[in-house]
Amino acid sequence: MPLQRVQPIFLFGFGGVGRAVLRQLVAARPMHAQRLGLRLEIMGIADSRHILVNPNGLPTDALQRLHDIKVTTGALFDESAPFGMSPHSRAYQQLEGGVDALANPQSPSDFVLPQGTIIVDTTASEAGVPLLLRCRYNGWRAVLANKLPLAGSLDWWYEIATPFNRWETTCGSAMPVISTLNTLLNAGDDVQRIEGSLSGTLAYLASQLEVGVPFGVAVREAKRLGYTEPDPRQDLSGRDAARKALIMARMLGYQLDMDGVSIESLYPSSMESLTADEFLVAVDALDDDMARRAVELSSGGRKLRYAAVIADGRCGVQLIGADATTKLGAVNASDSIVVFTTRHFNSNPLAVSGRGAGQDVTAMGVLGDVMSLAM
Ligand SMILES: NC(=O)c1ccc[n+]([C@@H]2O[C@H](COP(=O)([O-])OP(=O)(O)OC[C@H]3O[C@@H](n4cnc5c(N)ncnc54)[C@H](OP(=O)(O)O)[C@@H]3O)[C@@H](O)[C@H]2O)c1
């Protein structure tokens, strides 16, 4: 099929997920050209320090080099020795003025992202919000793996969570949670309850507690296995799980913000002032309370889950004991799951489950979102 159409992309965030998106996008180009007559063209890439752009799209060999430099040095380009490419070479130029210059070009000579550009936010920051808020006015669309803009103010939500944008991977990576919820809502089904286990880290900890492993031992082991953030409190606070719950609750029309989500933190606020290393020692003090809680909740063969529950206008994340015969109770502890109870899926609720994290699988979901907008 002859090449018919170029789809401009701006990659905002170049960490594990962002780089995996780049690798998969470049690898898929021959297939896109052959099957769809489409080329995804990367107009620019940003990390926390640099924004590199090219009005004609970054050439494939430059993309490859930027990827490899980022992996080797942690920076988008090495300013002292940029591997033979000046930042002002024809391959790319550095955009001075950061996100604001990108969101609001001031003069005719400024770099302007073309109409129809898809902004792909794979940061874990709110830095891209000025760009996302300009989408409607500048004719761009957005794909987010990043939950923060969608779990921020309701004003942001109404501007970003539109039918022109996609955020499939914010709740369960590439699992089709958001698209399933959209299908139910758009078809007029009445979604009465959503329950989910959407944190791999907390699911692992719950499974360990359930079989009697002391909490402190389980936390340190989860960190050793690379399941937690460098500071495990980021997972144990429940805030990341709460953001996922809030996104789904807002899709149901609940006018909530993060303050309205009830969140069970798995450590007390008195441990907030500790360093991460101090916390990893002090966490043993929580063993007895957590063991008691686990025994209570898992009595009668129930399964311990750190679950999001969204129903009756309320939204929360907490440890619960799930009946082992339910989909939430029966799911393999290493899998994520979201269960929708609706008018049409009532006595047998609809469940989406599978691998709910991982940079490559998330990048695949991001690319799927990009393609659903590009086609
Ligand atoms: N990993 C998963 O399984 C998974 C699943 C679903 C969703 N997600 C979401 O996907 C996002 C990315 O995850 P990740 O694992 O790729 O994280 P990561 O490796 O930490 O990458 C984050 C990227 O964002 C960039 N960034 C941070 N602040 C920025 C700013 N102010 N301006 C521009 N760029 C900025 C970072 O820049 P530097 O490189 O300069 O630090 C980095 O390139 C997160 O929001 C995460 O919650 C991840």
The ligand as an SDF file (V2000), in Angstrom:
LIG
                    3D

 48 52  0  0  0  0  0  0  0  0999 V2000
    5.8350    1.0370   34.3580 N   0  0  0  0  0  0  0  0  0  0  0  0
    4.5870    0.5760   34.3390 C   0  0  0  0  0  0  0  0  0  0  0  0
    4.3130   -0.6250   34.4570 O   0  0  0  0  0  0  0  0  0  0  0  0
    3.4430    1.5400   34.1330 C   0  0  0  0  0  0  0  0  0  0  0  0
    2.1490    1.0460   33.9000 C   0  0  0  0  0  0  0  0  0  0  0  0
    1.1080    1.9610   33.6630 C   0  0  0  0  0  0  0  0  0  0  0  0
    1.3730    3.3170   33.7080 C   0  0  0  0  0  0  0  0  0  0  0  0
    2.6270    3.7480   33.9760 N   0  0  0  0  0  0  0  0  0  0  0  0
    2.8810    5.1820   34.0380 C   0  0  0  0  0  0  0  0  0  0  0  0
    3.7140    5.5660   32.9590 O   0  0  0  0  0  0  0  0  0  0  0  0
    4.4650    6.6980   33.3410 C   0  0  0  0  0  0  0  0  0  0  0  0
    5.9360    6.4570   33.0300 C   0  0  0  0  0  0  0  0  0  0  0  0
    6.4190    5.3590   33.7670 O   0  0  0  0  0  0  0  0  0  0  0  0
    7.9750    4.9670   33.6460 P   0  0  0  0  0  0  0  0  0  0  0  0
    8.0930    3.6630   34.3020 O   0  0  0  0  0  0  0  0  0  0  0  0
    8.4190    5.1630   32.2620 O   0  0  0  0  0  0  0  0  0  0  0  0
    8.6210    6.1220   34.5590 O   0  0  0  0  0  0  0  0  0  0  0  0
   10.1120    6.6840   34.4790 P   0  0  0  0  0  0  0  0  0  0  0  0
   11.0330    5.6540   33.9620 O   0  0  0  0  0  0  0  0  0  0  0  0
   10.3750    7.3320   35.7910 O   0  0  0  0  0  0  0  0  0  0  0  0
   10.0390    7.8370   33.3540 O   0  0  0  0  0  0  0  0  0  0  0  0
    9.4380    9.0670   33.5710 C   0  0  0  0  0  0  0  0  0  0  0  0
    9.9090   10.0220   32.4980 C   0  0  0  0  0  0  0  0  0  0  0  0
    9.2530   11.2670   32.7020 O   0  0  0  0  0  0  0  0  0  0  0  0
   10.2350   12.2950   32.5940 C   0  0  0  0  0  0  0  0  0  0  0  0
    9.8610   13.4750   33.3420 N   0  0  0  0  0  0  0  0  0  0  0  0
    9.7480   13.6210   34.6800 C   0  0  0  0  0  0  0  0  0  0  0  0
    9.4610   14.8980   34.9710 N   0  0  0  0  0  0  0  0  0  0  0  0
    9.3920   15.5520   33.7780 C   0  0  0  0  0  0  0  0  0  0  0  0
    9.1630   16.8990   33.4100 C   0  0  0  0  0  0  0  0  0  0  0  0
    8.9800   17.8260   34.3410 N   0  0  0  0  0  0  0  0  0  0  0  0
    9.1690   17.2110   32.0990 N   0  0  0  0  0  0  0  0  0  0  0  0
    9.3980   16.2770   31.1460 C   0  0  0  0  0  0  0  0  0  0  0  0
    9.6470   14.9830   31.4420 N   0  0  0  0  0  0  0  0  0  0  0  0
    9.6400   14.6480   32.7460 C   0  0  0  0  0  0  0  0  0  0  0  0
   11.4810   11.6780   33.1760 C   0  0  0  0  0  0  0  0  0  0  0  0
   12.6000   12.4670   32.8020 O   0  0  0  0  0  0  0  0  0  0  0  0
   14.1050   12.0430   33.2060 P   0  0  0  0  0  0  0  0  0  0  0  0
   14.4160   10.8710   32.3310 O   0  0  0  0  0  0  0  0  0  0  0  0
   14.8980   13.2460   32.8510 O   0  0  0  0  0  0  0  0  0  0  0  0
   14.0920   11.7270   34.6530 O   0  0  0  0  0  0  0  0  0  0  0  0
   11.4080   10.3080   32.5290 C   0  0  0  0  0  0  0  0  0  0  0  0
   11.9350   10.3800   31.2330 O   0  0  0  0  0  0  0  0  0  0  0  0
    4.1760    6.9480   34.8150 C   0  0  0  0  0  0  0  0  0  0  0  0
    3.2230    7.9670   34.9540 O   0  0  0  0  0  0  0  0  0  0  0  0
    3.6120    5.6230   35.2920 C   0  0  0  0  0  0  0  0  0  0  0  0
    2.7320    5.7490   36.3900 O   0  0  0  0  0  0  0  0  0  0  0  0
    3.6660    2.9020   34.1670 C   0  0  0  0  0  0  0  0  0  0  0  0
  1  2  1  0
  2  3  2  0
  2  4  1  0
  4  5  1  0
  4 48  2  0
  5  6  2  0
  6  7  1  0
  7  8  2  0
  8  9  1  0
  8 48  1  0
  9 10  1  0
  9 46  1  0
 10 11  1  0
 11 12  1  0
 11 44  1  0
 12 13  1  0
 13 14  1  0
 14 15  2  0
 14 16  1  0
 14 17  1  0
 17 18  1  0
 18 19  2  0
 18 20  1  0
 18 21  1  0
 21 22  1  0
 22 23  1  0
 23 24  1  0
 23 42  1  0
 24 25  1  0
 25 26  1  0
 25 36  1  0
 26 27  1  0
 26 35  1  0
 27 28  2  0
 28 29  1  0
 29 30  1  0
 29 35  2  0
 30 31  1  0
 30 32  2  0
 32 33  1  0
 33 34  2  0
 34 35  1  0
 36 37  1  0
 36 42  1  0
 37 38  1  0
 38 39  2  0
 38 40  1  0
 38 41  1  0
 42 43  1  0
 44 45  1  0
 44 46  1  0
 46 47  1  0
M  CHG  2   8   1  16  -1
M  END
$$$$
